[in-house]
Amino acid sequence: MKLDWSDFTGKVLNITMNENYGVVYGKENSDHPAFYEIVFKTGKLVGAYDDGLLLEAKREDKTFNIFVPFSSIKCVEIF
C-alpha cells in the first residue's frame, strides 16, 4: 500500500526508527566519543519523496531539515 503523504504536510510526525546509531563527541580532545541509538525523529512534515520524508525541526533556536529514508522508518505517529 502506498500512502499519499501530501495529506499530512504541515503535521507533526514522530518517527520511530529501525536500528540507527549516532556519535557524540566531548568538548575536550581527551573525551571519548559516545555512541547512542537514535530511537526517533520528530518534526513537521515539509516534503515527501519516493525514497523518504523531509521533516523540519527546531532545536536551540535553530531550524533544520531532517531527511528520513523509508528504509529507516519502523513506525510513524501523526499529530
Backbone atoms as SQL, in Angstrom:
CREATE TABLE atoms (id INTEGER PRIMARY KEY, chain TEXT, resi INTEGER, resn TEXT, atom TEXT, x REAL, y REAL, z REAL);
INSERT INTO atoms VALUES
  (1, 'A', 1, 'MET', 'N', 0.845, -1.177, 0.000),
  (2, 'A', 1, 'MET', 'CA', 0.000, 0.000, 0.000),
  (3, 'A', 1, 'MET', 'C', 0.888, 1.236, 0.000),
  (4, 'A', 2, 'LYS', 'N', 0.564, 2.182, -0.828),
  (5, 'A', 2, 'LYS', 'CA', 1.329, 3.427, -0.881),
  (6, 'A', 2, 'LYS', 'C', 0.474, 4.537, -0.284),
  (7, 'A', 3, 'LEU', 'N', 1.043, 5.283, 0.651),
  (8, 'A', 3, 'LEU', 'CA', 0.342, 6.348, 1.356),
  (9, 'A', 3, 'LEU', 'C', 0.612, 7.688, 0.686),
  (10, 'A', 4, 'ASP', 'N', -0.412, 8.516, 0.537),
  (11, 'A', 4, 'ASP', 'CA', -0.245, 9.863, -0.005),
  (12, 'A', 4, 'ASP', 'C', 0.143, 10.789, 1.141),
  (13, 'A', 5, 'TRP', 'N', 1.444, 11.016, 1.309),
  (14, 'A', 5, 'TRP', 'CA', 1.953, 11.808, 2.424),
  (15, 'A', 5, 'TRP', 'C', 1.582, 13.282, 2.310),
  (16, 'A', 6, 'SER', 'N', 1.194, 13.750, 1.125),
  (17, 'A', 6, 'SER', 'CA', 0.835, 15.161, 0.968),
  (18, 'A', 6, 'SER', 'C', -0.376, 15.528, 1.831),
  (19, 'A', 7, 'ASP', 'N', -1.198, 14.546, 2.186),
  (20, 'A', 7, 'ASP', 'CA', -2.327, 14.797, 3.094),
  (21, 'A', 7, 'ASP', 'C', -1.865, 15.228, 4.483),
  (22, 'A', 8, 'PHE', 'N', -0.608, 14.930, 4.825),
  (23, 'A', 8, 'PHE', 'CA', -0.096, 15.194, 6.170),
  (24, 'A', 8, 'PHE', 'C', 0.963, 16.300, 6.204),
  (25, 'A', 9, 'THR', 'N', 1.176, 16.993, 5.087),
  (26, 'A', 9, 'THR', 'CA', 2.126, 18.101, 5.057),
  (27, 'A', 9, 'THR', 'C', 1.709, 19.159, 6.077),
  (28, 'A', 10, 'GLY', 'N', 2.666, 19.598, 6.895),
  (29, 'A', 10, 'GLY', 'CA', 2.392, 20.583, 7.939),
  (30, 'A', 10, 'GLY', 'C', 2.058, 19.959, 9.281),
  (31, 'A', 11, 'LYS', 'N', 1.819, 18.666, 9.317),
  (32, 'A', 11, 'LYS', 'CA', 1.531, 17.956, 10.578),
  (33, 'A', 11, 'LYS', 'C', 2.846, 17.556, 11.234),
  (34, 'A', 12, 'VAL', 'N', 2.811, 17.370, 12.543),
  (35, 'A', 12, 'VAL', 'CA', 3.987, 16.910, 13.281),
  (36, 'A', 12, 'VAL', 'C', 4.022, 15.385, 13.234),
  (37, 'A', 13, 'LEU', 'N', 5.192, 14.845, 12.859),
  (38, 'A', 13, 'LEU', 'CA', 5.391, 13.408, 12.822),
  (39, 'A', 13, 'LEU', 'C', 6.389, 12.997, 13.889),
  (40, 'A', 14, 'ASN', 'N', 6.118, 11.887, 14.543),
  (41, 'A', 14, 'ASN', 'CA', 7.075, 11.255, 15.436),
  (42, 'A', 14, 'ASN', 'C', 7.415, 9.922, 14.799),
  (43, 'A', 15, 'ILE', 'N', 8.628, 9.809, 14.275),
  (44, 'A', 15, 'ILE', 'CA', 9.046, 8.625, 13.533),
  (45, 'A', 15, 'ILE', 'C', 9.917, 7.753, 14.428),
  (46, 'A', 16, 'THR', 'N', 9.473, 6.522, 14.644),
  (47, 'A', 16, 'THR', 'CA', 10.290, 5.538, 15.346),
  (48, 'A', 16, 'THR', 'C', 11.187, 4.883, 14.308),
  (49, 'A', 17, 'MET', 'N', 12.471, 4.886, 14.598),
  (50, 'A', 17, 'MET', 'CA', 13.457, 4.420, 13.632),
  (51, 'A', 17, 'MET', 'C', 13.768, 2.936, 13.808),
  (52, 'A', 18, 'ASN', 'N', 14.175, 2.292, 12.704),
  (53, 'A', 18, 'ASN', 'CA', 14.840, 0.997, 12.799),
  (54, 'A', 18, 'ASN', 'C', 16.207, 1.271, 13.405),
  (55, 'A', 19, 'GLU', 'N', 17.044, 0.289, 13.497),
  (56, 'A', 19, 'GLU', 'CA', 18.355, 0.481, 14.103),
  (57, 'A', 19, 'GLU', 'C', 19.131, 1.576, 13.376),
  (58, 'A', 20, 'ASN', 'N', 19.543, 2.592, 14.120),
  (59, 'A', 20, 'ASN', 'CA', 20.285, 3.714, 13.578),
  (60, 'A', 20, 'ASN', 'C', 21.117, 4.277, 14.729),
  (61, 'A', 21, 'TYR', 'N', 22.376, 4.567, 14.482),
  (62, 'A', 21, 'TYR', 'CA', 23.263, 4.994, 15.560),
  (63, 'A', 21, 'TYR', 'C', 23.919, 6.328, 15.245),
  (64, 'A', 22, 'GLY', 'N', 24.235, 7.073, 16.311),
  (65, 'A', 22, 'GLY', 'CA', 24.909, 8.356, 16.176),
  (66, 'A', 22, 'GLY', 'C', 26.099, 8.425, 17.115),
  (67, 'A', 23, 'VAL', 'N', 26.875, 9.474, 16.983),
  (68, 'A', 23, 'VAL', 'CA', 28.063, 9.666, 17.812),
  (69, 'A', 23, 'VAL', 'C', 28.023, 11.072, 18.397),
  (70, 'A', 24, 'VAL', 'N', 28.371, 11.181, 19.682),
  (71, 'A', 24, 'VAL', 'CA', 28.506, 12.476, 20.333),
  (72, 'A', 24, 'VAL', 'C', 29.937, 12.588, 20.832),
  (73, 'A', 25, 'TYR', 'N', 30.607, 13.668, 20.456),
  (74, 'A', 25, 'TYR', 'CA', 31.973, 13.898, 20.900),
  (75, 'A', 25, 'TYR', 'C', 31.974, 14.898, 22.037),
  (76, 'A', 26, 'GLY', 'N', 32.900, 14.727, 22.992),
  (77, 'A', 26, 'GLY', 'CA', 33.023, 15.656, 24.103),
  (78, 'A', 26, 'GLY', 'C', 33.683, 16.949, 23.670),
  (79, 'A', 27, 'LYS', 'N', 33.670, 17.928, 24.556),
  (80, 'A', 27, 'LYS', 'CA', 34.259, 19.236, 24.255),
  (81, 'A', 27, 'LYS', 'C', 35.791, 19.198, 24.279),
  (82, 'A', 28, 'GLU', 'N', 36.336, 18.284, 25.018),
  (83, 'A', 28, 'GLU', 'CA', 37.796, 18.176, 25.137),
  (84, 'A', 28, 'GLU', 'C', 38.297, 17.025, 24.272),
  (85, 'A', 29, 'ASN', 'N', 39.526, 17.145, 23.784),
  (86, 'A', 29, 'ASN', 'CA', 40.113, 16.076, 22.973),
  (87, 'A', 29, 'ASN', 'C', 40.254, 14.777, 23.753),
  (88, 'A', 30, 'SER', 'N', 40.370, 14.872, 25.070),
  (89, 'A', 30, 'SER', 'CA', 40.542, 13.671, 25.884),
  (90, 'A', 30, 'SER', 'C', 39.225, 12.916, 26.082),
  (91, 'A', 31, 'ASP', 'N', 38.092, 13.568, 25.783),
  (92, 'A', 31, 'ASP', 'CA', 36.798, 12.895, 25.916),
  (93, 'A', 31, 'ASP', 'C', 36.632, 11.891, 24.782),
  (94, 'A', 32, 'HIS', 'N', 36.201, 10.702, 25.150),
  (95, 'A', 32, 'HIS', 'CA', 35.954, 9.667, 24.142),
  (96, 'A', 32, 'HIS', 'C', 34.563, 9.852, 23.558),
  (97, 'A', 33, 'PRO', 'N', 34.389, 9.530, 22.287),
  (98, 'A', 33, 'PRO', 'CA', 33.050, 9.653, 21.700),
  (99, 'A', 33, 'PRO', 'C', 32.091, 8.656, 22.330),
  (100, 'A', 34, 'ALA', 'N', 30.852, 9.072, 22.458),
  (101, 'A', 34, 'ALA', 'CA', 29.810, 8.206, 22.999),
  (102, 'A', 34, 'ALA', 'C', 28.880, 7.809, 21.857),
  (103, 'A', 35, 'PHE', 'N', 28.631, 6.533, 21.721),
  (104, 'A', 35, 'PHE', 'CA', 27.706, 6.048, 20.708),
  (105, 'A', 35, 'PHE', 'C', 26.343, 5.870, 21.357),
  (106, 'A', 36, 'TYR', 'N', 25.313, 6.212, 20.638),
  (107, 'A', 36, 'TYR', 'CA', 23.965, 6.068, 21.171),
  (108, 'A', 36, 'TYR', 'C', 23.026, 5.665, 20.046),
  (109, 'A', 37, 'GLU', 'N', 21.930, 5.009, 20.420),
  (110, 'A', 37, 'GLU', 'CA', 20.948, 4.611, 19.423),
  (111, 'A', 37, 'GLU', 'C', 19.950, 5.735, 19.228),
  (112, 'A', 38, 'ILE', 'N', 19.685, 6.078, 17.976),
  (113, 'A', 38, 'ILE', 'CA', 18.685, 7.086, 17.647),
  (114, 'A', 38, 'ILE', 'C', 17.357, 6.358, 17.566),
  (115, 'A', 39, 'VAL', 'N', 16.466, 6.638, 18.501),
  (116, 'A', 39, 'VAL', 'CA', 15.218, 5.900, 18.598),
  (117, 'A', 39, 'VAL', 'C', 14.129, 6.546, 17.751),
  (118, 'A', 40, 'PHE', 'N', 14.082, 7.876, 17.719),
  (119, 'A', 40, 'PHE', 'CA', 13.020, 8.527, 16.960),
  (120, 'A', 40, 'PHE', 'C', 13.461, 9.888, 16.449),
  (121, 'A', 41, 'LYS', 'N', 12.734, 10.358, 15.460),
  (122, 'A', 41, 'LYS', 'CA', 12.893, 11.715, 14.917),
  (123, 'A', 41, 'LYS', 'C', 11.527, 12.376, 14.985),
  (124, 'A', 42, 'THR', 'N', 11.501, 13.638, 15.350),
  (125, 'A', 42, 'THR', 'CA', 10.246, 14.379, 15.438),
  (126, 'A', 42, 'THR', 'C', 10.397, 15.693, 14.693),
  (127, 'A', 43, 'GLY', 'N', 9.362, 16.048, 13.939),
  (128, 'A', 43, 'GLY', 'CA', 9.370, 17.313, 13.233),
  (129, 'A', 43, 'GLY', 'C', 8.126, 17.470, 12.381),
  (130, 'A', 44, 'LYS', 'N', 8.000, 18.652, 11.792),
  (131, 'A', 44, 'LYS', 'CA', 6.869, 18.955, 10.910),
  (132, 'A', 44, 'LYS', 'C', 7.194, 18.429, 9.519),
  (133, 'A', 45, 'LEU', 'N', 6.254, 17.716, 8.921),
  (134, 'A', 45, 'LEU', 'CA', 6.448, 17.185, 7.573),
  (135, 'A', 45, 'LEU', 'C', 6.404, 18.331, 6.565),
  (136, 'A', 46, 'VAL', 'N', 7.519, 18.517, 5.846),
  (137, 'A', 46, 'VAL', 'CA', 7.577, 19.579, 4.834),
  (138, 'A', 46, 'VAL', 'C', 7.729, 19.031, 3.424),
  (139, 'A', 47, 'GLY', 'N', 8.024, 17.740, 3.298),
  (140, 'A', 47, 'GLY', 'CA', 8.163, 17.156, 1.980),
  (141, 'A', 47, 'GLY', 'C', 8.123, 15.642, 2.023),
  (142, 'A', 48, 'ALA', 'N', 7.578, 15.052, 0.974),
  (143, 'A', 48, 'ALA', 'CA', 7.542, 13.597, 0.837),
  (144, 'A', 48, 'ALA', 'C', 8.049, 13.239, -0.554),
  (145, 'A', 49, 'TYR', 'N', 8.965, 12.285, -0.604),
  (146, 'A', 49, 'TYR', 'CA', 9.609, 11.903, -1.859),
  (147, 'A', 49, 'TYR', 'C', 9.490, 10.400, -2.047),
  (148, 'A', 50, 'ASP', 'N', 9.905, 9.908, -3.191),
  (149, 'A', 50, 'ASP', 'CA', 9.819, 8.481, -3.480),
  (150, 'A', 50, 'ASP', 'C', 10.619, 7.634, -2.497),
  (151, 'A', 51, 'ASP', 'N', 11.705, 8.211, -1.943),
  (152, 'A', 51, 'ASP', 'CA', 12.575, 7.423, -1.077),
  (153, 'A', 51, 'ASP', 'C', 12.577, 7.837, 0.391),
  (154, 'A', 52, 'GLY', 'N', 11.764, 8.846, 0.788),
  (155, 'A', 52, 'GLY', 'CA', 11.731, 9.217, 2.196),
  (156, 'A', 52, 'GLY', 'C', 10.951, 10.487, 2.477),
  (157, 'A', 53, 'LEU', 'N', 11.012, 10.896, 3.743),
  (158, 'A', 53, 'LEU', 'CA', 10.275, 12.072, 4.227),
  (159, 'A', 53, 'LEU', 'C', 11.240, 13.153, 4.685),
  (160, 'A', 54, 'LEU', 'N', 10.863, 14.410, 4.477),
  (161, 'A', 54, 'LEU', 'CA', 11.660, 15.552, 4.919),
  (162, 'A', 54, 'LEU', 'C', 10.913, 16.240, 6.052),
  (163, 'A', 55, 'LEU', 'N', 11.573, 16.317, 7.214),
  (164, 'A', 55, 'LEU', 'CA', 10.990, 16.960, 8.394),
  (165, 'A', 55, 'LEU', 'C', 11.700, 18.268, 8.675),
  (166, 'A', 56, 'GLU', 'N', 10.978, 19.225, 9.254),
  (167, 'A', 56, 'GLU', 'CA', 11.571, 20.466, 9.739),
  (168, 'A', 56, 'GLU', 'C', 11.481, 20.430, 11.253),
  (169, 'A', 57, 'ALA', 'N', 12.598, 20.659, 11.911),
  (170, 'A', 57, 'ALA', 'CA', 12.638, 20.611, 13.366),
  (171, 'A', 57, 'ALA', 'C', 13.362, 21.837, 13.904),
  (172, 'A', 58, 'LYS', 'N', 13.092, 22.169, 15.152),
  (173, 'A', 58, 'LYS', 'CA', 13.764, 23.289, 15.813),
  (174, 'A', 58, 'LYS', 'C', 14.432, 22.778, 17.073),
  (175, 'A', 59, 'ARG', 'N', 15.670, 23.231, 17.252),
  (176, 'A', 59, 'ARG', 'CA', 16.411, 22.878, 18.453),
  (177, 'A', 59, 'ARG', 'C', 17.352, 24.028, 18.762),
  (178, 'A', 60, 'GLU', 'N', 17.331, 24.488, 20.004),
  (179, 'A', 60, 'GLU', 'CA', 18.197, 25.581, 20.445),
  (180, 'A', 60, 'GLU', 'C', 18.063, 26.789, 19.532),
  (181, 'A', 61, 'ASP', 'N', 16.828, 27.183, 19.239),
  (182, 'A', 61, 'ASP', 'CA', 16.502, 28.348, 18.416),
  (183, 'A', 61, 'ASP', 'C', 17.032, 28.268, 16.984),
  (184, 'A', 62, 'LYS', 'N', 17.325, 27.072, 16.511),
  (185, 'A', 62, 'LYS', 'CA', 17.756, 26.886, 15.128),
  (186, 'A', 62, 'LYS', 'C', 16.785, 25.944, 14.430),
  (187, 'A', 63, 'THR', 'N', 16.508, 26.235, 13.184),
  (188, 'A', 63, 'THR', 'CA', 15.636, 25.381, 12.381),
  (189, 'A', 63, 'THR', 'C', 16.504, 24.575, 11.424),
  (190, 'A', 64, 'PHE', 'N', 16.229, 23.290, 11.320),
  (191, 'A', 64, 'PHE', 'CA', 16.987, 22.448, 10.410),
  (192, 'A', 64, 'PHE', 'C', 16.075, 21.395, 9.804),
  (193, 'A', 65, 'ASN', 'N', 16.514, 20.819, 8.692),
  (194, 'A', 65, 'ASN', 'CA', 15.755, 19.790, 7.994),
  (195, 'A', 65, 'ASN', 'C', 16.385, 18.425, 8.228),
  (196, 'A', 66, 'ILE', 'N', 15.524, 17.421, 8.337),
  (197, 'A', 66, 'ILE', 'CA', 15.965, 16.045, 8.533),
  (198, 'A', 66, 'ILE', 'C', 15.334, 15.202, 7.431),
  (199, 'A', 67, 'PHE', 'N', 16.151, 14.494, 6.681),
  (200, 'A', 67, 'PHE', 'CA', 15.620, 13.565, 5.692),
  (201, 'A', 67, 'PHE', 'C', 15.672, 12.164, 6.285),
  (202, 'A', 68, 'VAL', 'N', 14.528, 11.478, 6.280),
  (203, 'A', 68, 'VAL', 'CA', 14.449, 10.126, 6.830),
  (204, 'A', 68, 'VAL', 'C', 14.054, 9.168, 5.703),
  (205, 'A', 69, 'PRO', 'N', 14.967, 8.286, 5.293),
  (206, 'A', 69, 'PRO', 'CA', 14.628, 7.319, 4.241),
  (207, 'A', 69, 'PRO', 'C', 13.563, 6.336, 4.738),
  (208, 'A', 70, 'PHE', 'N', 12.684, 5.914, 3.839),
  (209, 'A', 70, 'PHE', 'CA', 11.638, 4.962, 4.214),
  (210, 'A', 70, 'PHE', 'C', 12.224, 3.675, 4.796),
  (211, 'A', 71, 'SER', 'N', 13.402, 3.276, 4.334),
  (212, 'A', 71, 'SER', 'CA', 14.035, 2.047, 4.830),
  (213, 'A', 71, 'SER', 'C', 14.425, 2.145, 6.308),
  (214, 'A', 72, 'SER', 'N', 14.514, 3.367, 6.855),
  (215, 'A', 72, 'SER', 'CA', 14.869, 3.555, 8.261),
  (216, 'A', 72, 'SER', 'C', 13.653, 3.699, 9.166),
  (217, 'A', 73, 'ILE', 'N', 12.465, 3.760, 8.587),
  (218, 'A', 73, 'ILE', 'CA', 11.247, 4.014, 9.370),
  (219, 'A', 73, 'ILE', 'C', 10.625, 2.710, 9.824),
  (220, 'A', 74, 'LYS', 'N', 10.376, 2.642, 11.127),
  (221, 'A', 74, 'LYS', 'CA', 9.692, 1.484, 11.699),
  (222, 'A', 74, 'LYS', 'C', 8.216, 1.798, 11.906),
  (223, 'A', 75, 'CYS', 'N', 7.914, 3.021, 12.401),
  (224, 'A', 75, 'CYS', 'CA', 6.545, 3.418, 12.716),
  (225, 'A', 75, 'CYS', 'C', 6.457, 4.937, 12.661),
  (226, 'A', 76, 'VAL', 'N', 5.273, 5.476, 12.286),
  (227, 'A', 76, 'VAL', 'CA', 5.057, 6.922, 12.243),
  (228, 'A', 76, 'VAL', 'C', 3.802, 7.265, 13.002),
  (229, 'A', 77, 'GLU', 'N', 3.921, 8.223, 13.926),
  (230, 'A', 77, 'GLU', 'CA', 2.767, 8.801, 14.617),
  (231, 'A', 77, 'GLU', 'C', 2.534, 10.176, 14.035),
  (232, 'A', 78, 'ILE', 'N', 1.296, 10.504, 13.739),
  (233, 'A', 78, 'ILE', 'CA', 0.946, 11.778, 13.113),
  (234, 'A', 78, 'ILE', 'C', 0.091, 12.572, 14.090),
  (235, 'A', 79, 'PHE', 'N', 0.513, 13.824, 14.370),
  (236, 'A', 79, 'PHE', 'CA', -0.218, 14.680, 15.318),
  (237, 'A', 79, 'PHE', 'C', -0.817, 15.866, 14.606);
